[in-house]
């Protein structure tokens, strides 16, 4: 049964850390809402949306991390790897993907026809695609 959420005109501002992002996921579930934007400090410019500052709470972050762990390594790795991407808007894509996974379980990672799952997959591929290029540079490093 999907967990209903209202789409709101609210922007979540957090400290830019991964535990802070996990707290944004927690806040989204506890308030039954999908924010219009999720902004780390480098993207936290003036916005037309109402702003909600999300404090990083280690207890909330640990609860969300445990939930991602229960969903399996594919979901957990897709969110943690996708968080490393530098694309603007990645935070909202990953939050929506996390909500999709909590609603449908681990099989949601394979639902690439869904826009949220496809967006998270694209973020993960962007990060892993760049990683192999850095490995090539390391091979030619002079010692």
C-alpha positions in Angstrom: 0.0 0.0 0.0 1.6 3.3 -1.0 2.3 5.9 1.6 0.3 9.0 0.5 2.1 12.3 0.4 1.0 15.8 -0.5 3.1 17.7 -3.0 3.8 21.0 -1.3 5.3 24.4 -2.2 8.1 23.9 0.3 11.8 23.8 -0.2 13.9 21.7 2.2 17.3 23.3 3.1 19.8 21.1 4.7 23.5 21.2 5.5 24.7 19.2 2.4 25.9 16.1 4.3 24.6 12.6 3.6 23.1 12.3 7.1 21.4 15.7 6.5 19.9 14.3 3.3 18.7 11.2 5.2 17.0 13.6 7.6 15.2 15.2 4.7 13.8 11.8 3.8 12.7 11.3 7.4 11.1 14.7 7.4 9.2 14.0 4.2 7.7 10.9 5.6 6.9 12.4 9.0 5.1 15.4 7.5 3.4 13.3 4.7 4.7 15.7 2.1 6.8 15.8 -1.0 8.8 19.0 -1.1 9.1 21.1 -4.3 12.9 21.3 -3.9 15.6 19.9 -1.7 18.6 22.3 -1.5 22.1 21.9 -0.1 23.9 25.1 0.9 25.4 25.6 -2.5 22.0 25.6 -4.1 20.2 27.5 -1.3 19.5 30.7 -3.1 16.4 32.7 -2.9 13.4 30.7 -3.8 9.7 31.4 -4.4 8.8 28.4 -2.3 8.4 28.4 1.4 11.6 27.3 3.1 11.9 24.6 5.8 15.3 24.2 7.4 16.0 20.5 8.2 18.4 20.0 11.1 20.7 17.0 10.9 19.6 14.5 13.6 21.8 11.4 13.9 18.9 9.4 15.3 16.7 10.2 12.3 19.5 9.6 9.9 20.2 6.2 11.4 16.6 5.2 11.2 16.5 6.0 7.5 19.8 4.3 6.9 18.5 1.2 8.6 15.4 1.3 6.3 17.6 1.6 3.2 19.7 -1.3 4.5 16.5 -3.4 4.8 15.6 -2.6 1.2 18.8 -4.2 0.0 22.2 -3.3 -1.4 20.9 -2.2 -4.8 18.7 0.5 -3.4 21.2 1.5 -0.7 24.0 1.7 -3.2 22.0 3.6 -5.8 21.1 6.3 -3.2 24.6 6.6 -1.7 26.3 6.6 -5.1 23.8 9.0 -6.6 24.3 11.4 -3.7 27.9 11.8 -4.9 26.7 13.3 -8.2 27.2 17.0 -8.7 24.0 17.6 -10.8 21.7 20.2 -9.5 18.4 18.7 -8.4 19.9 15.4 -7.5 18.6 15.6 -3.9 14.9 15.8 -4.9 15.4 12.9 -7.4 16.9 10.7 -4.8 14.3 11.7 -2.2 11.5 10.7 -4.6 13.3 7.5 -5.4 13.7 6.6 -1.7 10.0 7.2 -1.2 9.2 5.0 -4.2 11.4 2.2 -2.8 9.8 2.5 0.7 6.4 2.2 -1.0 7.1 -0.7 -3.4 10.1 -2.4 -1.8 13.4 -3.4 -3.4 11.8 -4.2 -6.8 11.3 -0.4 -7.3 15.0 -0.2 -8.2 14.2 -2.2 -11.4 11.2 -0.1 -12.3 13.1 2.0 -14.8 9.9 3.0 -16.6 9.1 5.2 -13.5 10.6 8.7 -13.8 11.9 8.6 -10.2 13.6 5.3 -10.6 15.1 6.2 -14.0 16.4 9.5 -12.5 18.2 7.8 -9.7 19.6 5.2 -12.1 20.9 8.0 -14.3 22.6 9.7 -11.3 24.3 6.4 -10.3 25.5 5.9 -13.9 26.9 9.4 -14.1 28.9 8.8 -10.9 30.2 5.4 -11.9 31.0 6.6 -15.4 33.2 9.3 -14.0 34.9 6.9 -11.5 36.4 4.7 -14.2 38.0 7.8 -15.8 39.7 8.7 -12.6 41.0 5.2 -12.3 42.6 5.6 -15.7 44.4 8.7 -14.5 45.7 6.8 -11.4 47.2 4.1 -13.6 49.4 6.7 -15.3 50.4 8.5 -12.1 54.2 9.0 -11.7 55.7 7.9 -8.5 
